[in-house]
Structure formats: structure tokens, C-alpha cells
Amino acid sequence: TREQWIRKHWKVIFMGIKRIVDTGFWEDEKVMEMFSPEDKLFFLYLMTNPHSTQLGIYKILDIQMAFEIGYSKEAIKCLLDRFENKYGIIKYSESTKEIAIKNYLNYSIIRGGKPVYDLLVKESKRVRDKSLFDFILQGAEKSHISTVIDFCGYLKKQNDNHNDNHNDNDTSWYDTQTHRNTNRPPYSGAYTNRDGDNIFLQIAKEEGIL
């Protein structure tokens, strides 16, 4: 059952998501020759912050970045501009406040498989600015991992369909979830047991987390 699965994997759920940073980052020619100390910190932050995704596209506000790193909002704007227009490493959508990291899929995924593929598909459906897909596809298609290559094929097909008919097949998750504008608690519905109790909260109390 769903409750049994959650109980089996509760440690993974509550302990948080892990991100992978390749040690080759420190030997990268661009990093060694062009990056300042604050550039290195900012790029590591973009790859590992709690808003990041396996896909490498996620929504984040400049004020969030400023608060979490400890920089001013003006400094963050300068860093975003530098990374986008000087280094060409990121693309930031002002309209949706989403950021895309170039070549992220090549470094964030070590081992593929269906669970990874399904996760990438799920995260791609949450992206509101579809133009960001073209940016991450530039380097991802050269990946040596078949799961990434298969996902790139899926993404290109979805992108072509979106550009051709502009229908609602790829409607954003943010725009379709009814709980976005309600006061329902998180993890409701699908994560309740037969008695209507929230499984996450129940396990958290049993394990002494809450």
C-alpha cells in the first residue's frame, strides 16, 4: 500500500534531497581562469540550493538567493547578469522567475533508469517558461547516459508539440493544482490513510521528528 511504501522510505523523505557536485568543477578551465571567489560560491549555490531540481530548471526569486547566501539583492542581480550574459551558464526568466543551468543534466545524473526518467518528466511538466528547455538541451544531448538521451528526445517532442499548436497539453503544474489557492495543508489527499490522517505527520511524530 501507499502507507507501507512511505513507511519504508520515510528516512529518504525526511532527510532531504542530495545533490551531486563533480570534483572536476574545481579543475574546469573557465572556473580557474574566470571565476572570482563569489562566482564559485554562487555557482555551487545554484547547483545545490533547496529549490534546485534534478532537471536543472526551477523557480527562485532574487530575494530568496540574497537571503540564503547573505548577499544584497543588487549583488545577486549582478551575479545573474554575469552568469547569463558573460559566462553563458544560466538563463533566467524574468516573467516566471525560473532559472535554467546549462549542462546540469550531464553532472547531476550518474546512474539512469526509469525512476530517474519519470522524475525528469514530472519536473519538466512544472516548468512554466518552455523556452528554457532549448537552453538545457544544448549540452544534455551529448550525455553518455541513455536515460538523459531518452529524456532529451521526449523533451524535444514535447517542445515541438507546444510550439506547433499552443494547446494545454503541457499546462503548468502550478496552474492546475487546485490546492494552490486553498488553505489545504501540504501532502493532503494522496498521502492520507484510510482514517484520513496525514501519513507524513503521523510517521514524523512516531519517529520523534515533530
Backbone bond lengths (Angstrom), bond angles and torsions (degrees), N, CA, C in turn:
res aa  C-N    CA-C-N  psi(-1)  N-CA   C-N-CA  omega(-1)  CA-C   N-CA-C  phi
1 T - - - 1.461 - - 1.524 110.37 -
2 R 1.333 116.32 168.71 1.455 120.72 178.79 1.524 110.95 -61.88
3 E 1.337 116.69 -40.84 1.460 119.94 -179.06 1.522 111.39 -64.24
4 Q 1.337 117.58 -39.22 1.461 121.06 178.75 1.523 110.67 -64.20
5 W 1.343 116.53 -39.99 1.465 120.09 179.81 1.518 110.43 -65.23
6 I 1.332 117.04 -43.23 1.465 120.61 -179.65 1.518 110.40 -64.29
7 R 1.334 116.26 -40.75 1.466 119.31 179.28 1.525 111.30 -64.01
8 K 1.334 116.54 -34.90 1.460 121.14 -179.78 1.520 111.56 -70.24
9 H 1.344 116.75 -33.02 1.460 120.51 -174.71 1.527 113.09 -111.36
10 W 1.337 117.20 18.62 1.457 118.62 -173.22 1.527 112.92 -61.69
11 K 1.336 117.97 -31.93 1.460 120.16 -178.78 1.519 111.00 -64.97
12 V 1.326 116.29 -40.43 1.459 120.33 178.24 1.521 110.23 -65.09
13 I 1.341 115.65 -40.26 1.458 120.97 -177.59 1.522 111.53 -65.44
14 F 1.333 116.54 -44.86 1.461 119.56 -173.98 1.523 113.66 -87.07
15 M 1.332 117.88 -20.67 1.462 119.96 -176.20 1.523 112.55 -82.56
16 G 1.310 117.39 -8.92 1.455 119.66 175.37 1.518 113.19 96.16
17 I 1.318 114.79 170.84 1.461 122.66 -176.22 1.522 109.56 -93.85
18 K 1.317 115.95 140.61 1.458 121.55 178.26 1.526 109.48 -103.17
19 R 1.318 116.46 139.57 1.452 122.38 176.03 1.524 109.36 -115.00
20 I 1.328 116.00 146.86 1.456 121.80 -177.29 1.519 109.93 -103.46
21 V 1.335 115.91 130.86 1.462 121.80 174.43 1.523 107.67 -119.12
22 D 1.329 116.26 119.58 1.459 121.79 -179.65 1.529 109.84 -67.91
23 T 1.338 116.96 134.07 1.464 119.91 179.28 1.526 111.38 -63.74
24 G 1.346 116.27 -19.63 1.455 120.02 177.20 1.517 113.18 -65.37
25 F 1.334 115.90 -11.79 1.474 120.64 177.21 1.522 110.52 -53.97
26 W 1.341 116.22 -42.01 1.453 120.72 -175.13 1.526 112.65 -75.01
27 E 1.328 117.06 -15.13 1.468 121.23 179.95 1.526 112.51 -104.83
28 D 1.315 116.01 0.14 1.462 120.45 179.49 1.530 109.59 -63.63
29 E 1.325 115.30 135.16 1.465 120.64 -175.82 1.515 112.37 -59.92
30 K 1.330 116.63 -42.75 1.464 119.94 -179.74 1.524 110.69 -65.25
31 V 1.324 116.77 -41.01 1.466 121.10 -179.34 1.529 110.06 -63.72
32 M 1.331 116.70 -45.07 1.471 120.55 -176.35 1.524 112.54 -70.07
33 E 1.322 117.11 -37.92 1.466 120.15 -173.13 1.527 114.30 -93.45
34 M 1.334 117.40 -27.36 1.460 119.36 -171.47 1.523 114.36 -116.33
35 F 1.320 117.40 -30.35 1.465 119.72 -173.49 1.526 111.93 -76.09
36 S 1.322 114.86 133.09 1.461 121.15 170.80 1.530 107.58 -83.81
37 P 1.326 118.62 169.02 1.465 120.12 176.76 1.526 112.82 -54.81
38 E 1.331 116.96 -39.43 1.465 119.06 -179.97 1.532 111.03 -71.47
39 D 1.336 117.45 -29.24 1.466 120.96 175.31 1.527 110.10 -63.74
40 K 1.331 116.29 -44.86 1.465 121.04 -179.64 1.522 110.54 -61.70
41 L 1.326 116.30 -45.46 1.461 120.49 178.80 1.523 110.55 -61.53
42 F 1.311 117.04 -44.39 1.452 121.24 -176.77 1.523 111.50 -65.11
43 F 1.326 116.90 -42.05 1.461 119.68 -178.88 1.526 111.26 -68.41
44 L 1.321 117.48 -40.19 1.467 120.59 176.24 1.526 110.00 -63.39
45 Y 1.324 115.92 -36.82 1.459 120.06 176.98 1.519 111.08 -63.88
46 L 1.332 117.37 -44.24 1.465 120.97 -179.51 1.528 111.36 -60.67
47 M 1.326 117.33 -33.74 1.464 121.45 -177.48 1.521 113.49 -82.76
48 T 1.330 117.19 -21.28 1.475 118.91 -171.08 1.519 115.36 -125.32
49 N 1.327 119.01 -0.75 1.470 118.86 -175.73 1.537 111.25 -67.29
50 P 1.328 117.89 160.31 1.472 121.62 -174.86 1.521 115.43 -65.57
51 H 1.324 117.95 -9.47 1.466 120.59 178.65 1.534 111.68 -94.26
52 S 1.330 116.78 -9.69 1.459 121.52 -175.52 1.522 111.41 -68.11
53 T 1.324 115.41 160.70 1.457 121.70 -179.85 1.522 109.71 -129.62
54 Q 1.327 115.38 168.18 1.460 120.52 176.57 1.524 110.82 -65.78
55 L 1.304 116.30 -28.24 1.459 123.06 -178.54 1.519 112.90 -71.40
56 G 1.332 115.77 -34.90 1.457 119.63 -176.73 1.508 113.68 93.27
57 I 1.335 116.25 12.56 1.463 122.12 173.28 1.522 107.28 -128.63
58 Y 1.301 116.74 126.24 1.464 118.80 -179.45 1.529 110.42 -157.54
59 K 1.313 115.08 160.27 1.461 120.93 -179.59 1.524 109.58 -87.99
60 I 1.305 115.76 132.79 1.465 120.42 176.54 1.532 109.10 -157.95
61 L 1.299 117.00 138.48 1.464 122.39 -179.40 1.517 110.21 -93.45
62 D 1.321 116.50 150.60 1.464 119.31 178.80 1.522 111.55 -62.40
63 I 1.329 116.50 -31.43 1.463 119.39 179.10 1.534 111.22 -69.44
64 Q 1.340 117.45 -30.06 1.456 121.01 174.73 1.523 110.76 -67.00
65 M 1.323 115.56 -45.60 1.459 120.36 179.46 1.526 110.64 -61.44
66 A 1.322 116.07 -42.51 1.465 120.81 -179.47 1.520 110.91 -61.67
67 F 1.321 116.14 -44.07 1.463 120.49 -178.42 1.525 111.42 -66.81
68 E 1.333 117.14 -43.89 1.465 120.87 -173.82 1.527 112.96 -75.01
69 I 1.336 117.50 -32.56 1.463 120.00 178.68 1.531 111.46 -87.30
70 G 1.321 115.39 -32.19 1.461 119.00 -177.16 1.511 113.20 98.01
71 Y 1.336 116.63 17.03 1.458 122.02 177.03 1.518 109.45 -98.70
72 S 1.312 115.88 166.10 1.465 120.24 174.51 1.528 108.84 -76.37
73 K 1.320 115.77 160.88 1.462 120.73 178.55 1.527 110.22 -63.30
74 E 1.315 117.22 -35.08 1.460 121.60 179.24 1.526 110.82 -66.28
75 A 1.345 116.70 -38.81 1.466 120.77 179.08 1.531 110.45 -65.78
76 I 1.314 116.46 -38.01 1.464 120.47 178.29 1.523 110.95 -64.68
77 K 1.323 116.59 -41.53 1.467 120.25 178.41 1.533 110.73 -61.59
78 C 1.330 116.62 -39.01 1.461 120.81 178.05 1.524 111.04 -65.76
79 L 1.320 116.69 -40.44 1.459 121.37 179.39 1.530 110.97 -66.68
80 L 1.312 116.77 -42.10 1.466 120.42 177.93 1.525 110.36 -61.23
81 D 1.316 115.99 -43.57 1.463 120.31 179.63 1.530 110.98 -64.59
82 R 1.321 116.95 -41.29 1.460 121.39 -179.45 1.526 111.36 -64.94
83 F 1.329 116.33 -44.45 1.461 120.67 -177.37 1.527 112.39 -71.19
84 E 1.332 115.80 -27.37 1.461 118.75 -179.76 1.524 112.11 -87.51
85 N 1.307 117.57 -46.27 1.456 120.68 -171.70 1.533 114.67 -96.40
86 K 1.325 118.05 -23.42 1.458 121.09 179.08 1.531 111.29 -97.98
87 Y 1.331 115.97 -50.00 1.460 120.24 -176.51 1.530 112.95 -90.19
88 G 1.334 117.08 -26.26 1.461 120.59 -178.84 1.519 113.39 67.88
89 I 1.328 116.58 27.43 1.464 121.20 -175.79 1.522 112.05 -91.16
90 I 1.315 116.97 -29.74 1.462 120.53 -177.39 1.521 110.49 -127.80
91 K 1.317 114.45 167.06 1.464 121.58 170.37 1.522 106.20 -138.31
92 Y 1.326 115.46 127.23 1.468 119.98 -177.24 1.514 109.73 -115.20
93 S 1.321 115.47 127.00 1.457 121.30 179.20 1.530 109.38 -92.53
94 E 1.306 116.51 111.51 1.464 120.76 179.85 1.522 111.30 -67.61
95 S 1.331 116.76 -30.06 1.464 120.30 -176.41 1.525 112.12 -72.12
96 T 1.324 117.46 -37.97 1.474 120.48 -177.44 1.523 112.82 -111.52
97 K 1.332 117.09 -4.73 1.471 122.76 -178.77 1.532 111.55 59.94
98 E 1.327 115.94 37.05 1.460 121.47 177.74 1.523 109.94 -107.27
99 I 1.313 115.85 145.28 1.453 121.39 179.60 1.519 109.55 -118.70
100 A 1.325 116.91 141.75 1.461 122.50 177.47 1.525 108.36 -122.49
101 I 1.338 116.52 135.18 1.462 121.82 -178.24 1.520 109.54 -109.68
102 K 1.314 116.06 121.87 1.458 121.58 -178.33 1.530 110.96 -67.02
103 N 1.337 116.15 138.67 1.469 123.94 177.71 1.528 113.83 65.51
104 Y 1.325 117.34 11.40 1.463 119.45 -177.02 1.529 111.66 -61.91
105 L 1.320 117.23 -38.57 1.462 120.36 -178.95 1.527 112.05 -63.86
106 N 1.325 117.07 -26.80 1.460 120.30 -179.93 1.523 112.51 -71.27
107 Y 1.334 115.96 -22.01 1.466 119.51 -176.22 1.525 113.56 -112.18
108 S 1.322 117.10 -22.57 1.466 119.81 -175.22 1.520 113.00 -84.11
109 I 1.335 117.04 -17.27 1.458 120.26 -176.92 1.524 110.08 -117.24
110 I 1.318 115.55 119.20 1.465 121.18 178.64 1.511 110.86 -97.70
111 R 1.320 115.40 -41.70 1.464 120.92 -179.57 1.524 108.70 -128.50
112 G 1.337 115.81 132.01 1.453 119.68 -178.60 1.513 112.93 -90.85
113 G 1.328 115.41 -154.01 1.459 121.27 -178.04 1.518 110.44 128.87
114 K 1.312 116.23 170.04 1.462 120.84 -176.82 1.523 113.78 -61.60
115 P 1.354 119.15 -42.09 1.476 117.86 178.67 1.530 112.40 -58.90
116 V 1.327 116.35 -39.46 1.463 120.22 179.23 1.530 110.43 -67.87
117 Y 1.315 115.46 -44.06 1.474 120.40 178.47 1.532 110.33 -59.82
118 D 1.326 116.78 -46.76 1.466 120.82 -179.72 1.526 111.40 -62.02
119 L 1.331 116.19 -37.56 1.463 119.98 178.58 1.528 110.79 -64.87
120 L 1.323 116.93 -43.47 1.460 120.97 179.28 1.529 111.29 -62.64
121 V 1.330 115.83 -41.55 1.463 119.95 177.77 1.528 110.21 -62.88
122 K 1.319 116.11 -43.85 1.467 120.93 -179.66 1.530 110.50 -61.89
123 E 1.333 116.68 -45.14 1.455 119.73 -179.00 1.525 111.83 -68.41
124 S 1.328 116.99 -33.53 1.462 119.73 179.52 1.523 111.71 -65.07
125 K 1.331 116.97 -30.72 1.461 120.86 -179.89 1.531 111.82 -73.17
126 R 1.324 116.98 -14.51 1.461 120.71 178.15 1.525 112.33 -86.91
127 V 1.317 116.71 -13.97 1.473 120.89 -177.72 1.519 109.88 -72.73
128 R 1.317 116.38 129.32 1.456 120.92 -177.98 1.529 112.12 -91.91
129 D 1.322 117.44 -38.27 1.462 120.79 178.28 1.528 108.50 -91.72
130 K 1.320 116.37 97.17 1.466 121.75 -175.41 1.528 112.82 -67.04
131 S 1.329 118.66 -18.20 1.460 120.74 179.91 1.528 111.47 -66.36
132 L 1.326 116.77 -19.34 1.462 120.81 179.69 1.521 112.05 -69.15
133 F 1.333 116.49 -21.18 1.469 120.01 179.21 1.528 110.95 -61.76
134 D 1.319 116.86 -42.62 1.461 120.57 -179.34 1.529 111.22 -58.74
135 F 1.317 115.77 -33.79 1.464 120.59 -177.72 1.530 111.26 -68.88
136 I 1.326 117.50 -45.58 1.467 119.09 -177.83 1.523 112.11 -77.20
137 L 1.336 117.49 -20.01 1.460 120.21 179.26 1.526 112.63 -73.31
138 Q 1.324 116.90 -21.19 1.461 121.09 -175.69 1.525 112.86 -54.92
139 G 1.319 116.98 -43.53 1.460 119.68 -178.51 1.509 113.78 -103.12
140 A 1.336 116.39 -24.17 1.460 120.65 -174.44 1.521 112.95 -66.09
141 E 1.321 116.99 -29.98 1.462 120.53 -177.20 1.531 112.16 -66.82
142 K 1.329 117.03 -14.40 1.459 121.20 178.92 1.531 112.11 -93.28
143 S 1.323 116.82 5.11 1.459 121.11 -178.49 1.530 111.40 -62.03
144 H 1.340 115.73 149.70 1.465 121.05 176.85 1.524 111.75 -92.71
145 I 1.333 116.76 1.24 1.467 121.18 -179.88 1.526 109.01 -98.24
146 S 1.315 116.82 122.66 1.464 121.64 -173.83 1.529 112.10 -60.71
147 T 1.317 117.30 -34.40 1.465 120.35 -179.84 1.525 110.89 -61.81
148 V 1.313 117.11 -40.80 1.459 121.48 179.08 1.525 110.20 -67.34
149 I 1.335 116.42 -41.40 1.461 121.03 178.91 1.525 110.25 -63.23
150 D 1.340 116.95 -44.05 1.465 121.06 178.45 1.524 110.90 -62.53
151 F 1.324 115.95 -40.47 1.464 119.53 179.92 1.517 110.80 -66.52
152 C 1.324 117.05 -38.32 1.463 120.41 177.63 1.528 110.30 -60.28
153 G 1.348 116.49 -39.40 1.459 120.23 176.66 1.512 111.74 -63.08
154 Y 1.327 115.67 -42.13 1.472 120.59 177.67 1.525 110.21 -62.66
155 L 1.326 116.32 -43.80 1.454 121.44 -176.19 1.522 111.08 -66.22
156 K 1.318 116.62 -40.73 1.470 120.17 178.76 1.525 110.80 -64.05
157 K 1.328 115.72 -39.76 1.466 119.89 178.68 1.518 110.82 -64.89
158 Q 1.333 116.28 -44.45 1.463 120.51 178.90 1.530 110.58 -64.22
159 N 1.326 115.83 -38.90 1.456 120.84 179.93 1.521 111.09 -64.69
160 D 1.332 115.45 -41.94 1.470 120.11 178.96 1.523 110.81 -63.91
161 N 1.328 116.38 -42.70 1.462 120.68 178.95 1.527 111.04 -63.05
162 H 1.336 114.94 -40.74 1.464 119.60 -179.23 1.530 110.86 -65.13
163 N 1.318 115.49 -42.35 1.464 119.47 -179.05 1.524 112.48 -70.72
164 D 1.341 116.59 -28.49 1.463 120.69 -176.24 1.527 112.76 -76.41
165 N 1.320 116.47 -46.81 1.463 117.68 -171.78 1.525 115.43 -118.92
166 H 1.331 117.67 -11.31 1.476 120.63 177.93 1.532 112.04 49.77
167 N 1.332 115.73 40.43 1.457 118.22 178.93 1.520 110.76 -91.01
168 D 1.318 116.03 -165.66 1.457 119.94 -174.43 1.523 113.02 -100.53
169 N 1.323 117.66 16.95 1.459 119.46 -177.97 1.515 112.52 -62.16
170 D 1.334 116.88 -30.86 1.456 120.65 -177.31 1.522 111.44 -110.52
171 T 1.316 117.17 33.15 1.452 121.10 -179.44 1.521 110.68 -54.42
172 S 1.315 115.67 135.30 1.456 120.53 -176.05 1.519 112.00 -61.11
173 W 1.307 114.22 142.78 1.471 120.75 175.10 1.517 110.08 -58.88
174 Y 1.330 117.14 -35.83 1.457 121.08 -178.10 1.528 111.86 -65.48
175 D 1.333 115.76 -26.93 1.454 119.34 -176.98 1.525 113.22 -93.08
176 T 1.341 117.54 -11.76 1.452 120.04 -174.39 1.515 114.33 -106.96
177 Q 1.329 117.02 -18.87 1.456 119.57 -177.69 1.528 110.01 -77.19
178 T 1.323 115.94 119.49 1.464 119.49 -175.79 1.506 112.33 -67.99
179 H 1.350 117.15 -24.43 1.459 117.17 -176.66 1.522 112.14 -75.84
180 R 1.349 117.55 -3.74 1.461 119.35 -179.45 1.515 111.47 -61.47
181 N 1.327 116.52 -36.95 1.460 120.09 -176.73 1.532 112.39 -110.64
182 T 1.312 116.02 25.08 1.455 119.60 177.92 1.507 109.27 -122.03
183 N 1.310 115.50 177.18 1.458 120.66 179.73 1.520 112.28 -101.74
184 R 1.346 117.43 18.05 1.450 119.46 178.34 1.513 110.56 -64.78
185 P 1.324 118.84 143.12 1.461 120.97 178.72 1.513 110.58 -70.99
186 P 1.362 118.04 157.07 1.457 120.72 177.93 1.513 110.93 -65.23
187 Y 1.341 115.34 156.47 1.449 123.30 178.17 1.521 112.53 64.79
188 S 1.325 118.06 23.97 1.454 120.00 179.90 1.512 110.38 -82.17
189 G 1.313 116.29 169.49 1.461 120.60 175.43 1.505 112.99 75.44
190 A 1.318 116.45 -90.22 1.460 121.47 -174.61 1.516 112.82 -66.73
191 Y 1.346 117.68 -17.50 1.446 120.19 -175.92 1.535 112.36 -114.20
192 T 1.307 115.88 33.62 1.453 120.70 174.14 1.511 109.23 -113.34
193 N 1.344 116.16 150.70 1.461 119.47 178.42 1.529 109.71 -86.91
194 R 1.329 115.77 -171.57 1.463 119.52 -176.06 1.520 113.10 -64.31
195 D 1.342 115.85 -23.64 1.456 119.55 179.79 1.523 112.38 -88.37
196 G 1.334 116.21 0.16 1.461 119.99 179.71 1.507 114.02 85.18
197 D 1.351 117.91 7.80 1.455 121.13 179.92 1.524 110.32 -85.32
198 N 1.329 116.66 142.96 1.455 121.46 178.69 1.523 109.66 -70.08
199 I 1.334 117.02 119.92 1.463 121.59 -175.24 1.518 110.63 -66.17
200 F 1.341 117.43 -41.29 1.450 120.43 -178.82 1.532 111.38 -60.13
201 L 1.324 115.31 -47.73 1.464 119.21 -179.37 1.517 111.42 -65.43
202 Q 1.323 116.49 -38.17 1.452 120.95 179.93 1.525 111.44 -62.52
203 I 1.349 116.58 -47.16 1.462 120.69 179.83 1.520 110.59 -66.78
204 A 1.321 116.69 -39.00 1.469 120.48 179.58 1.518 111.22 -60.42
205 K 1.336 116.55 -39.50 1.469 120.08 178.89 1.514 110.97 -69.80
206 E 1.336 116.66 -39.95 1.460 120.52 -179.70 1.523 111.80 -65.16
207 E 1.342 116.90 -34.68 1.469 121.22 -177.73 1.510 112.29 -89.21
208 G 1.331 116.75 0.62 1.457 120.56 177.26 1.513 114.35 78.98
209 I 1.353 116.79 17.09 1.463 120.62 179.23 1.516 110.47 -76.44
210 L 1.341 115.71 -35.89 1.471 120.61 178.34 1.508 110.10 -110.04
